[in-house]
């Protein structure tokens, strides 16, 4: 079964929260579940989600997605394990893949 994916190019000046909304639109998703971007051991997510997950883990490195630019993630992700449904980075763009196989495993529910 082939994966379903989109490649997008976005301004690196966008905050990660705007990237999240754009990915929702590009993939035709409805934004019905919590989401987070993982860069190494750091999580970038909505403030309310960071508060929720801080109960279960040390969240000292985590950041609010409204305060983190795509450019920052691209530069910090160089060489770090990156996850947000599926991400690949270059110096000037962030490519996002939505893999249909992840959804069957409960990991890509259109908003992860």
Beta strands, then each sheet from edge to edge (+ up, - down):
strand 1: 36-39
strand 2: 42-45
strand 3: 63-64
strand 4: 82-83
strand 5: 87-89
strand 6: 94-96
sheet 1: 3+ 2+ 1- 4+
sheet 2: 5+ 6-
end
